[in-house]
Amino acid sequence: MAPKAKKAKKERPKSIKQKPTVEEEPPPSMESIGHPEIFPLVLTTKTQEIFNCRPDEDVTEQEPNKLIKKEDILQDLKNRAGVSDFHPFKKLVMEYPGEEILIVYDKEFKYGQNFYLIGTEEAKENILKPPEEQIVVEEIKEIPEEVYVYKPPIPKPWVSLGSEKEIEEESFYESTSKVTYKISRERKHFGAPIHFGDYNASGVKDGYIECTSYQDKNFAIKQLEKDVAIQMIPIVEDKKTQTLWKYPKNAAIQYEPREFTEEECNAYLKSKSLKDFLNSVSLNVEMALQQNEIMNAFIDDWKALAEEETTFGDKTDSHLKEYQSFTDLHNIKDKTITCICWHPTINGLIAVSVAERLSYEERVHYAGRLLLQQSLILFWSFSDPIHPQLMLESPDDIFCFRFCPSNPNIIAGGCINGQVVLWDITSHSERIANVKGTGGTSKKATLKPIFLLEPDSTKETPFVRHCAVSSIEHGHKKIITDIHWLTDNYELNRLGHAFENRSAICCQLVTCSVDCTIYFWDIRPTRPPPVTPEKKKEEVIEVPKDVPLTFLHLDLSWKPLLKISLNKSGTTLDYCPVKVSLRDDYLHYATKDIQTLQLKAQLAGSDPYHNLEYGLSLTLRPIEDYDTKFFIGTGEGEVIYLDWKLERDHDSGRLMSQKPVFQYRIHDGSIHTVQRSPFYKDIVLTIGGWNVAIWKEGVCEGPLLLSCCNTKRYTAGHWSLTRPGVFFLGREDGYIDIWDLLEKTHEAAQSQNICITTITYIRPWQVSAKQQFIAIADHYGTLHILEIPWTLSHPSSSEVVSVNNYFEREVNHLKYVEKRREMRAKEKEEMILEAERKKAKVFQKTREQLEAELRLAYLDYLELENKTLINLGIVETEKLGSAW
């Protein structure tokens, strides 16, 4: 037995060294706030699917409780071990006395997590079966009823208090005596017969009295019922006409001119009759020519008069009318609209991007919660104002996006994290283009009144995932504030030079960000790599079925083609671009024919974006004299005119961005709109802070128009698509200002209230020649569709020329002011030089003049010396005189 005991003593310390005991930390509870039975718990998406406790599906805010069997939790701990979300509560679960454990969904994060676990059986019963409140019934004490006994009043003697005097004073007494008349007749005339006769009343004075009718205001007779007969059927008449028979006739037409001979011509020119005729009609011809120079005799005065009245004089129909509004309470709750784009080819379809209504500090604080929420672009249709037709998913909130001009099914957007996202909705194009009618057949979407629409509540809105996302390392570092597609008539290389577009489609785009950079991107592959079929089979990438393969070559590896950094000269700071406007941007805002866009999107019967490698082998042909300058609006209110071409630094030899052509700080706030006019490609509108400015490309003296500061800050704006002198401005108080340069140039022509909060985006769209809409988004996520009235959508016949003349006058005024400023500067310089010349001017004097001046100065000194000595009493006057 002794050896066994020794062996047991030796094995015990070994087991202690191999498995040291570690004290497990107790799971965190709410004991500090008085709830020791509550344990906050984080359940990931995987765990929610395993135990069927997904938020807003299995558990909701009204029914947050979920019972999970203890055996299932232990099995999950056994399968996933430390990865399981119940691992911190392993000891609690194993010691729990019951068979089911209660999990409660905490939607408002009251205890810090999305769920919390109930650790005791008593607390679970209290939550599942709350105790009923005991109703205390108070005993009603019986009150004996009292029997009322009538007591008659006792009469009392009357006591005068002075009321009889008041009655006597208020009484009426006759102050004048009545006049009495006595009328009598003789007795014989009583009862005598009376005989009536006829006589001429006009022959006797006062022979008759006329009693004319008059309206008595004391009586009014109302006509209650009246029978009136009206003939409802027109009278039929029979008429006959005789048609005249036109019998054929033979007619001759002269088609060759008859000319005089030279002899006849000379004879007629020298004849007296021709001279007399010319002398007689010369004055009338001269007057007619003068009248034609003064006015156009062939103008239609009635037509011109009607145009002027409908455009400027008629103010009855000048306000925007509410047509429809869109809002989604499920997907855009607590979100705001950041960008609006109308579909280029489908009428009544509009897309909006939404983002959280949070500041930068709030986004940092709620970063974990924001990762669980979806970032969407919603497609709204006039046929269904309740349900979105399509939803585009993105990795983060989208602040700007644009439809591709060559193919509207391709969409590019900019995220808040600096990534560029691409979508391809070709597979859903038929869904959004066709709307289900009442008869079950598919009809094309048309604009109808909202009371005639029947939304389909049974359909589910499809979600579309993005095709490609740019690289985080090589992209923007901050939020992308603006994005534009380059037109299909040119493309850029890595140095910023313009060349002919090899693909004949829009394949490049430009983005700007607040990280002080502007990037140009190309959606085509950089070089088509020759890949063998064997390598293709080996390098197969698993892509979800619902994601198109259009831009698979760009996903997470997309790099910018050209980078432009905006450096301030003389400092280490950079410009912060917010909005850009390219030379050909006005083409995107101009309305085009829908059939032309649809035919352009179907080249050779197939989508060219599925074969982007086509055309890369072609040589680039440069475009000579192509203007590569563009406008930039910064966050500090500066307007910059810059060339995107890179130039080589003479000192370092590196490629650098060029310096701005001009830079003005006009606006007193961040610029949110830099837009070219749809009618003049060199006119640019900038909106920022509390004022508005209009610029002309090539004019470096300053803006053509600069408004005064408004009382409310401007937050959005857009040119009118049909009137060259009209643009719309949105304010922070929910009002929209409408400017008409032909009516007023110093203030808005009219203002109208749209909503109660800030207007975030404005985008008009022309449906037809007679109908035009404007989409206005507010801070609360509501999209308002308003109809633009006739006066604001239909220009006059000469409005384009009139507005152009106004811009030309402003250009001449700027040049004149600049010349006067230069002239005044030169005059000031000449005056300064003249003053300095007078100060420095030294007159040359002769020797005799210098000696005379010295002699006079010496005599003055001697006189001063004598006076001083006499005043001090040192020298007497007599001695002084004898000394002299």
Secondary structure as the mmCIF struct_conf table of DSSP 4:
data_model
#
loop_
_struct_conf.conf_type_id
_struct_conf.id
_struct_conf.beg_label_comp_id
_struct_conf.beg_label_asym_id
_struct_conf.beg_label_seq_id
_struct_conf.end_label_comp_id
_struct_conf.end_label_asym_id
_struct_conf.end_label_seq_id
HELX_RH_AL_P HELX_RH_AL_P1 ALA A 2 GLN A 18
BEND BEND1 LYS A 19 LYS A 19
HELX_LH_PP_P HELX_LH_PP_P1 GLU A 23 PRO A 28
STRN STRN1 MET A 30 MET A 30
HELX_RH_3T_P HELX_RH_3T_P1 GLU A 31 ILE A 33
TURN_TY1_P TURN_TY1_P1 GLY A 34 GLY A 34
STRN STRN2 HIS A 35 HIS A 35
TURN_TY1_P TURN_TY1_P2 PRO A 36 GLU A 37
STRN STRN3 ILE A 38 LEU A 41
HELX_RH_AL_P HELX_RH_AL_P2 THR A 45 ILE A 50
TURN_TY1_P TURN_TY1_P3 PHE A 51 ASN A 52
STRN STRN4 PRO A 55 PRO A 55
TURN_TY1_P TURN_TY1_P4 ASP A 56 ASP A 58
STRN STRN5 VAL A 59 VAL A 59
BEND BEND2 GLU A 61 GLU A 63
STRN STRN6 ASN A 65 LYS A 69
HELX_RH_AL_P HELX_RH_AL_P3 LYS A 70 ARG A 80
HELX_RH_3T_P HELX_RH_3T_P2 ALA A 81 VAL A 83
BEND BEND3 SER A 84 SER A 84
TURN_TY1_P TURN_TY1_P5 ASP A 85 PHE A 86
HELX_RH_3T_P HELX_RH_3T_P3 HIS A 87 PHE A 89
HELX_RH_AL_P HELX_RH_AL_P4 LYS A 90 GLU A 95
BEND BEND4 GLY A 98 GLU A 99
STRN STRN7 GLU A 100 TYR A 105
TURN_TY1_P TURN_TY1_P6 LYS A 107 GLU A 108
TURN_TY1_P TURN_TY1_P7 LYS A 110 TYR A 111
BEND BEND5 GLY A 112 ASN A 114
STRN STRN8 PHE A 115 ILE A 118
HELX_RH_AL_P HELX_RH_AL_P5 GLU A 121 LEU A 128
BEND BEND6 LYS A 129 LYS A 129
HELX_LH_PP_P HELX_LH_PP_P2 PRO A 130 GLU A 142
HELX_LH_PP_P HELX_LH_PP_P3 PRO A 144 TYR A 148
HELX_LH_PP_P HELX_LH_PP_P4 PRO A 152 PRO A 155
BEND BEND7 GLY A 162 GLY A 162
HELX_RH_AL_P HELX_RH_AL_P6 SER A 163 GLU A 170
BEND BEND8 THR A 176 THR A 176
HELX_LH_PP_P HELX_LH_PP_P5 SER A 177 VAL A 179
HELX_RH_3T_P HELX_RH_3T_P4 ARG A 187 HIS A 189
TURN_TY1_P TURN_TY1_P8 PHE A 190 GLY A 191
BEND BEND9 ALA A 201 ALA A 201
TURN_TY1_P TURN_TY1_P9 SER A 202 GLY A 203
BEND BEND10 VAL A 204 VAL A 204
TURN_TY1_P TURN_TY1_P10 LYS A 205 ASP A 206
TURN_TY1_P TURN_TY1_P11 LYS A 217 ASN A 218
BEND BEND11 ILE A 233 ILE A 233
HELX_LH_PP_P HELX_LH_PP_P6 PRO A 234 VAL A 236
HELX_LH_PP_P HELX_LH_PP_P7 THR A 243 TRP A 245
BEND BEND12 GLU A 256 GLU A 256
HELX_RH_AL_P HELX_RH_AL_P7 GLU A 262 LEU A 269
TURN_TY1_P TURN_TY1_P12 LYS A 270 LYS A 270
HELX_RH_AL_P HELX_RH_AL_P8 LYS A 272 ILE A 294
BEND BEND13 MET A 295 MET A 295
TURN_TY1_P TURN_TY1_P13 ALA A 297 PHE A 298
HELX_RH_AL_P HELX_RH_AL_P9 ASP A 301 GLU A 308
HELX_RH_PI_P HELX_RH_PI_P1 GLU A 309 GLY A 313
TURN_TY1_P TURN_TY1_P14 THR A 316 ASP A 317
BEND BEND14 HIS A 319 HIS A 319
STRN STRN9 LYS A 321 PHE A 326
TURN_TY1_P TURN_TY1_P15 LEU A 329 ASN A 331
BEND BEND15 ILE A 332 ILE A 332
TURN_TY1_P TURN_TY1_P16 LYS A 333 ASP A 334
STRN STRN10 LYS A 335 TRP A 342
BEND BEND16 PRO A 344 ILE A 346
TURN_TY1_P TURN_TY1_P17 ASN A 347 GLY A 348
STRN STRN11 LEU A 349 GLU A 356
HELX_RH_AL_P HELX_RH_AL_P10 TYR A 360 HIS A 365
TURN_TY1_P TURN_TY1_P18 TYR A 366 TYR A 366
HELX_RH_AL_P HELX_RH_AL_P11 ALA A 367 LEU A 371
TURN_TY1_P TURN_TY1_P19 LEU A 372 LEU A 372
BEND BEND17 GLN A 373 GLN A 373
STRN STRN12 SER A 375 SER A 381
TURN_TY1_P TURN_TY1_P20 PHE A 382 SER A 383
STRN STRN13 ASP A 384 ASP A 384
BEND BEND18 PRO A 385 HIS A 387
BEND BEND19 GLN A 389 GLN A 389
STRN STRN14 LEU A 390 SER A 394
BEND BEND20 PRO A 395 ASP A 396
STRN STRN15 ILE A 398 PHE A 403
BEND BEND21 PRO A 405 SER A 406
TURN_TY1_P TURN_TY1_P21 PRO A 408 ASN A 409
STRN STRN16 ILE A 410 CYS A 415
TURN_TY1_P TURN_TY1_P22 ILE A 416 ASN A 417
BEND BEND22 GLY A 418 GLY A 418
STRN STRN17 VAL A 420 ASP A 424
HELX_RH_3T_P HELX_RH_3T_P5 THR A 426 HIS A 428
HELX_RH_AL_P HELX_RH_AL_P12 SER A 429 ALA A 433
STRN STRN18 ASN A 434 LYS A 436
TURN_TY1_P TURN_TY1_P23 THR A 438 GLY A 439
BEND BEND23 GLY A 440 THR A 441
STRN STRN19 SER A 442 LYS A 444
HELX_RH_3T_P HELX_RH_3T_P6 ILE A 450 LEU A 452
BEND BEND24 SER A 457 THR A 458
HELX_LH_PP_P HELX_LH_PP_P8 THR A 461 PRO A 462
STRN STRN20 PHE A 463 VAL A 464
BEND BEND25 CYS A 467 CYS A 467
STRN STRN21 ALA A 468 VAL A 469
STRN STRN22 SER A 470 SER A 470
TURN_TY1_P TURN_TY1_P24 ILE A 472 HIS A 474
BEND BEND26 GLY A 475 GLY A 475
BEND BEND27 LYS A 477 LYS A 478
STRN STRN23 ILE A 480 TRP A 485
HELX_LH_PP_P HELX_LH_PP_P9 LEU A 486 THR A 487
TURN_TY1_P TURN_TY1_P25 ASP A 488 ASN A 489
STRN STRN24 GLU A 491 LEU A 492
TURN_TY1_P TURN_TY1_P26 ARG A 494 LEU A 495
STRN STRN25 ALA A 498 PHE A 499
BEND BEND28 ARG A 502 ILE A 505
STRN STRN26 GLN A 508 SER A 513
TURN_TY1_P TURN_TY1_P27 VAL A 514 CYS A 516
STRN STRN27 THR A 517 ASP A 522
BEND BEND29 ARG A 524 ARG A 524
BEND BEND30 THR A 526 ARG A 527
HELX_RH_AL_P HELX_RH_AL_P13 PRO A 533 GLU A 538
TURN_TY1_P TURN_TY1_P28 GLU A 539 GLU A 539
HELX_LH_PP_P HELX_LH_PP_P10 VAL A 540 GLU A 542
TURN_TY1_P TURN_TY1_P29 LYS A 545 ASP A 546
BEND BEND31 VAL A 547 VAL A 547
BEND BEND32 LEU A 549 LEU A 549
TURN_TY1_P TURN_TY1_P30 THR A 550 PHE A 551
HELX_RH_3T_P HELX_RH_3T_P7 LEU A 552 LEU A 554
TURN_TY1_P TURN_TY1_P31 ASP A 555 SER A 557
STRN STRN28 TRP A 558 TRP A 558
BEND BEND33 LEU A 561 LEU A 561
STRN STRN29 LEU A 562 SER A 565
STRN STRN30 ASN A 567 ASN A 567
HELX_LH_PP_P HELX_LH_PP_P11 LYS A 568 LYS A 568
TURN_TY1_P TURN_TY1_P32 SER A 569 GLY A 570
BEND BEND34 THR A 571 THR A 572
STRN STRN31 ASP A 574 ASP A 574
STRN STRN32 PRO A 577 SER A 581
TURN_TY1_P TURN_TY1_P33 ARG A 583 ASP A 585
HELX_RH_AL_P HELX_RH_AL_P14 TYR A 586 TYR A 589
BEND BEND35 ALA A 590 ALA A 590
HELX_RH_AL_P HELX_RH_AL_P15 ILE A 594 ALA A 601
BEND BEND36 GLN A 602 GLN A 602
STRN STRN33 LEU A 603 LEU A 603
TURN_TY1_P TURN_TY1_P34 ALA A 604 GLY A 605
STRN STRN34 SER A 606 SER A 606
HELX_RH_3T_P HELX_RH_3T_P8 PRO A 608 HIS A 610
TURN_TY1_P TURN_TY1_P35 LEU A 612 SER A 617
BEND BEND37 LEU A 618 LEU A 618
HELX_LH_PP_P HELX_LH_PP_P12 THR A 619 LEU A 620
STRN STRN35 PRO A 622 PRO A 622
HELX_LH_PP_P HELX_LH_PP_P13 ILE A 623 ILE A 623
TURN_TY1_P TURN_TY1_P36 GLU A 624 ASP A 625
STRN STRN36 LYS A 629 THR A 634
TURN_TY1_P TURN_TY1_P37 GLY A 635 GLU A 636
BEND BEND38 GLY A 637 GLY A 637
STRN STRN37 GLU A 638 ASP A 643
STRN STRN38 LEU A 646 ARG A 648
TURN_TY1_P TURN_TY1_P38 HIS A 650 SER A 652
STRN STRN39 LEU A 655 SER A 657
HELX_LH_PP_P HELX_LH_PP_P14 GLN A 658 PRO A 660
BEND BEND39 VAL A 661 VAL A 661
STRN STRN40 PHE A 662 ARG A 665
BEND BEND40 ASP A 668 GLY A 669
STRN STRN41 ILE A 671 ARG A 676
BEND BEND41 PRO A 678 PHE A 679
TURN_TY1_P TURN_TY1_P39 LYS A 681 ASP A 682
STRN STRN42 ILE A 683 GLY A 688
TURN_TY1_P TURN_TY1_P40 GLY A 689 TRP A 690
STRN STRN43 ASN A 691 LYS A 696
TURN_TY1_P TURN_TY1_P41 GLU A 697 GLY A 698
BEND BEND42 GLU A 701 GLU A 701
BEND BEND43 LEU A 704 LEU A 704
STRN STRN44 LEU A 705 LEU A 706
HELX_LH_PP_P HELX_LH_PP_P15 SER A 707 ASN A 710
BEND BEND44 THR A 711 LYS A 712
STRN STRN45 TYR A 714 TRP A 719
BEND BEND45 LEU A 721 THR A 722
TURN_TY1_P TURN_TY1_P42 PRO A 724 GLY A 725
STRN STRN46 VAL A 726 ARG A 731
TURN_TY1_P TURN_TY1_P43 GLU A 732 ASP A 733
BEND BEND46 GLY A 734 GLY A 734
STRN STRN47 TYR A 735 ASP A 740
TURN_TY1_P TURN_TY1_P44 LEU A 741 GLU A 743
BEND BEND47 THR A 745 GLU A 747
BEND BEND48 ALA A 749 ALA A 749
STRN STRN48 GLN A 750 ASN A 753
BEND BEND49 ILE A 756 THR A 757
STRN STRN49 ILE A 759 GLN A 766
BEND BEND50 SER A 768 LYS A 770
STRN STRN50 GLN A 772 ASP A 778
TURN_TY1_P TURN_TY1_P45 HIS A 779 TYR A 780
BEND BEND51 GLY A 781 GLY A 781
STRN STRN51 LEU A 783 GLU A 787
HELX_LH_PP_P HELX_LH_PP_P16 ILE A 788 PRO A 789
HELX_RH_AL_P HELX_RH_AL_P16 TRP A 790 SER A 793
BEND BEND52 HIS A 794 HIS A 794
TURN_TY1_P TURN_TY1_P46 SER A 797 SER A 798
HELX_RH_AL_P HELX_RH_AL_P17 GLU A 799 ALA A 840
HELX_RH_AL_P HELX_RH_AL_P18 ARG A 847 LEU A 872
TURN_TY1_P TURN_TY1_P47 GLY A 873 GLY A 873
BEND BEND53 ILE A 874 VAL A 875
HELX_RH_AL_P HELX_RH_AL_P19 THR A 877 ALA A 883
#
